[in-house]
Every structure is written in C-alpha cells, then in structure tokens.
C-alpha cells in the first residue's frame, strides 16, 4: 500500500489522533540522547516540550529546532532587502508556533518582532520563554489585531498548507492590509514536491484544477492539508500581485514552495 492511500485511510477512519500520539512518542525516544546532549551544551536556551515541538516542526529534535530557526532567520534577514524601501523594522510571523525563527530575528536590535498563532498553547509557552518578541493569539479566520500598514514584512511557513483556498484568499488580503506599501508578504505551500501524498484521482485534480484539499479535520490543524500547484499560485492566487521571489521544487523535492509578494505602493 502506498503512502498516499495509507494516509487517506487513516484520515477517513479518524485514526489521526492515536497515530499522532504514537509518532510523538517514537520521535521523542529516537531523539532522547541527542536532546540531552543539546541541553547540556545550551543550558540557557529554552526548548519547548516534545508535544509542542512536534506540533510545529514534525520533529522533537532540539538541535533541529535551533538550527532550522536560525537558518530561517538568516534567510528572512537577507530577504528584507527586497522591500521598497529596503528598511525593515517591524516583522510579523503569522503562525509562529513555538517561535523557533522569531527568537533569532529578535536578536537583531534593528528589528521589532511580533508573532501570532491560533493555538494559545504555543503562544503561552512563547510568552513565558522568549524575550524581545510581542506575541498575540489570532483566530483561524481574519482579522489580525493590528492597524493598517503596521508591518514592513510578514511571513508564514506551513500555514497556508492547512487552509482551504477560500480562506487563503481572505488571509492574503488581510496580511496585505497590515503590511505597508512596498512591504513584503512571504508564504509557503505544498507544491509539486508533495504530489506523492496524493491518490491517483487527486493527482489528476491537482494537475487540472491546481488545488487539492484533504479536509474532514479542523481547519488550520496539522491534518487539514492543502496542495497548491505552481501554476495555480502564479495565475490564480498571486496573479494580480508583484511576485518578487519564489522557490519552486519538482516532485520529490526537499520542502515546500516559497512565494513572496510586495505590497503595491
């Protein structure tokens, strides 16, 4: 049985929660020794509990949490130069999870960093353990609790991947509302690299319509999954916007596609 059909059976049989708990337990055991070593090497670096780390990163590895957060922060700092004008001060991560990137961005004294998430558990942990970042809870649906044109840059990773297309459109409009003219909005989606997760019928739908949704679960949650083809993103979703950066991966590629648009002046 292939992975796509197995995942479809688990989803339809409502076996997601037991499978999820087992995955956390196995991954925690797998990373136990490395995580213990990480704590000894970084005694002042607060790490989330395994359940929260896995929720936002599909891994309980502390080293992975630290490394990928630092790498993402470096990429975002470099990306900020594409804003117009390039001076970026206020940055928001929408769907910040356990704050693995914002905590590194906040180390730069030039940035005023914010993070929001719809899960009050991760925001509660972030508020208690991460300094120099302003955290807030948002809903699954817009709006955000910020004024118009408030941020220079807004980014999200693996959030649109858990929303249906109609909600993706609404959130993009809301994010452009809170980003100043010339500012940037970054988002990631499941593109061609994730076609292996689709059944044969879904692959046909993906190629023809450009979007496939695995629903039946809570919108915004980890098991509600959307797949957006590059063609759909380019022509339907972002066609009216100034696309300043994109990373698009072929089937079997390493990660999600990344798209960046500049808010019109």
N, C-alpha and C positions, 0 to 999 in steps of 0.2 A: 504494500500500500504506500503511495507516495505521500509526501509531507502535506501537500495541499488538501488531499482527501481526508487525511487523519485529523488535521486542524478543523476541517469542516464538520466532521463527525463529533469532535469534542465540543465545538461551539453549539451545534444543533442539539446535542444531548444535555446541554447545560452542565457539563463537567469541568467548566473553566476554573472555578474556584478551587476544587481539590487539586487539579493539575498544577495550578499556580502555586499553591502552598507547598506541594512536593518539590517543585522547581526551586523555590527559595531555600528549602532545607538542604537539598543536594548541593546547590551552589555555595551555600554557607559552609558546609562541610569541606567542599573542594578548596575553598579559599582560606580556611582557618589558619593554617601555618603562615601563609603569606600576610594575612591581615594582622596576625600577632606581631610579626616582624615589622610591619609598617607602623604599628602603634609605638613600638619601641624606638623606631627611627624618627618619628614625628609626634612626640608626646603632646605638643600644643596644638595640633591640627585636629579639630573636632570632625568626627565622621558620623554619618547617620547610622541608625540601626539597620541591620540587613533588610528588614521588610521594606523600609523606605528607599534604601539604595537600589534594591532590585526593582522597585516600582517605577523608578525614573530612569534606570540605566540597564535593566535586564542583566545586572551583574551585582554581586555582593563584594567584589574586589575593591578594597580601599585604594590600592595603587592605581587601578583603572579609573576610579572616581577622581583622584588627584590629577593624574596625567591628562585625561581627556578634558577635564575642566580647564587646565592650564593651556592646553593646545587650542581649545575653542576661544579662550580669552585673547590669545595672541592673534588668531585669525580675525576676530572682531575688531581688535585694535587697528590692524592693518586695513581692514575693510572700511573703517571710519573715514579714511582719506578720500573715499569716493562720494562722500556727502558734498553738497553745494550750498554754502561754502563748507570747506572741509573741517571747520572747527566743530568738534563733537564734545559736548559736556554731559548732557543728560541722556542716559541709556536705560531702556527698559527691556528686561527679559519677560516675555509673556509665556507662562507655563514654565516657571523657573525650577520646578521640582525642589530638590534639596540644595539648590544653589551652587552646584559644582563649578559653574562658569562665573557667575556674578561675584563670588567671593574673590576670584583672581582679578577681575576687572576693577573691583573696588580698591585694590592695592595701588592703582594709579591715581595720584592726587588730582589729576585733571578731570576725572570722571565723577559724576554724581549718579550712582547706580541704584536702580529700582528692580524689584522682582515681584511678579504676581503669579498666582496659581489658583485653580478652582478647588484644590484639596487643602482644607485647613490644617490637616495633619502635617504636611510638609512645610507650610508657612509657619506653623507653630514652632517646628524644630528650627527653621532658619532664623526666626526672630530671637530664639534663645542662644543660638550658637554662632551666628555670622554677624560681624560688626561692619559698620560703614555702608550698609545697604538698607534701603527702605523697602519693606515688604508689605504686600496687601493681598487680600483674597478677592478674586474675581469670580463671576458666575460662568456657567458653561455657555451662556449667551451674552452678547454685548448688553450694556456698555462697560467700559473701563472707568474707574474712578479718578479720571484726570481731565484737565482742561484741554481745549483745542490747542494744537501746535506746541505741546508741552515738551516733547522729547526731540532730540536730534537723531536718535536711532532707536529702533525697536526690532528685536529679533526673537525668534522662537524656533526650537528644534523639536521635531516629532510631536507637534501639537495638531497641526492641520491633518496629520495622518490619522487622527481619531475623531474627525468631524465629517458629517455629510456635506456634499457640495453646496447646498443652500446656506449652510452655516459658515462655510469657508468664505463665501462671498460677503456675508454680513460682517465677519470678523476682519476681513481685509479692509473694508470701508471704515470700520471703527478704528483700526490701527492707523490708517492714513489720517483720520481725524485728529489723533493725539500726537502725530509727528508733524513737525514744522515743514513748511515748503522747502524743498531741497534736501530734506532728511531722508533716511533710508528705512525700509522695512525688509527684513530677511525672514524667510520661511523655508521649511523643508517638507518634502512629500515622499511617499512611496512611489517610485517611478519604475522604469523597466527592470531595475536591479531586483525588484521584488515579485516579478511575474511568476517565479517558481512557487509562490504561495497561492496561486490561483488555480482553480479547476479548469479543465479544457473549455467548458462553457463560459467561464468568467474571463478567460484569456481572449475569447472571441469578442466579448462585450468590451473589454479593455481596449482592444485594437480598433473596434468600430466606434464606440461611444466616448472612449477616453477616460472613463471613471468607473470604478467598481467599489462597492461598499459592502463590507462584512458587518451587518448590523445585528439586531437581536440582543444587543448588550447596551449598557448605559452609554449614552453619547459622551464622548470625551474620555471614557475609560480605556484601559490598555487593550481590551479585547474588541472594542469597536474600531474597525480598521478601514481606512480609505486608501485607494490606489489611484494616482493621477498620472496619466501619460504625459510625456513632454509635449506632445502635440496639443493636448487639451490645455495644458498650462500656458503654452505660448499663444494659442489662438483664442481660447475661450476665457480663461481665468485672468491672465495678465496682459491680454492683447491690447488693452487701452492704456497701459502703463509703461513708464520708461524703465525697461529692464537693464540694469547696469552690471549684473553679474549672474552667472549660472554655472552650476556643476551638475552635469547630467551623466549618469552611469548606465552602461549597457546591462542586459540581463546577466545576472550572476555577479554584478559589480559589488563593491565593498560596503556601500552605505546609501543613504537617502539622497535624492536630488536636492540641491540648494538653489533657491531663487532670491534675487534681491532687486527691489524696485525703488526708484527715487520718487518721492512725493513731488508733484509738479509745482513749479514756482508760481 
